[in-house]
Amino acid sequence: MTDRRETPKNTGLPTEIHRQIVEDVGMPSHPSQYLIPPRQRQALCKLSLVSNAFHSIATEVLHERVHITPQNIGKFVRRIMEPGMAGPPKVKFLAFVGFSSELSEWELDLVIAILEQLPSETVTHILLDMPLRSIYREPEPGDDPESSVLRMTDALNRFFNVKEFVSVRDEAHLLGWFTGPVVWPHWPQIQRVALYNPEILEEKFIEAVVQTKSLRLICFLNPRLIGGAETDEDFSELIDQADLELSFLFLDTENTGDEETDGDYVGIAKEDGHSDPLLRYAIDQPDRVILVDVEEITDNLDGRSPTSTPTDWFFKVAVSGRLWELGRFGISTDTAKRYLEMEANVMDEAELAALIAELPVPGLE
């Protein structure tokens, strides 16, 4: 009798049939989904026990999408460093989530170990929910090359096939002590970037967007603006100089409960607060510049209200793979025009009030 703990022998089916069955059972519902849902993951684990062929393919599929947290990072490092391993898993979707605003030294060492061990050519999607700006920076003269910061920088830069990057809260840690974007301009194949609260009108950021010719879609959630005083010229440097095939997706949501960006948020797509220059771009170039009011579309996405913080919502929609579809919920050209007309009407009323205030009051000399 066969020991149930042992992996059964091959079924004799062609490899193509094994792979098709595994993919039908366990592949996520969305191609850009970072995590395999629990039920599908459980089904893959059971399928891996059916035969050697199923075990090999199911394990490969399970390892394509890796979800690293403070709770499982130690176990994952031990596994990839284990003697006798056939080699580190060929990860395609790599997500680091749930880390605090400051990484401890042991966490930092483990993150670096993972990045240094994974095959640089297989990783195509990276999602980071961790304070990257505090642990990544460009080398400077006199730096110790063995320092944790520079080792992390080198480890991230080595992934030359990355096509998608999502930073859930990194840009919120700008705090004026670093300028320019982090990491993604170093990846030559990068096509899609999503950032939370980036300072998009900063010179180095604009330069990176313009020079990164592989970019096709860049998404901003609550980008930092000048405070309502930005002009058409400010945005022309960012949008008009960029590759014509690059589209800009601006997501606009309230900062309720988000202390990290308190005071750094200016509305861009709402009826009672918007950016005139961006509205004009949305009217003139609707295929390139798309504005989305998150509060208005959440019901269309999943029937639930937005979470208390934008980062929570951003993380969930990015992990699900739905982030890049939000452009279909962009405000219409007619809505953008109406917002501009409303602003003009407000301006006219204010001017009228000023004129009325200057008129002499009857009975008073």
Summary of the structure (lengths in Angstrom):
residues: 365
radius of gyration: 24.8
end to end distance: 112.3
largest distance: 112.3
contacts: 1055
relative contact order: 0.08
helix: 43%
strand: 12%
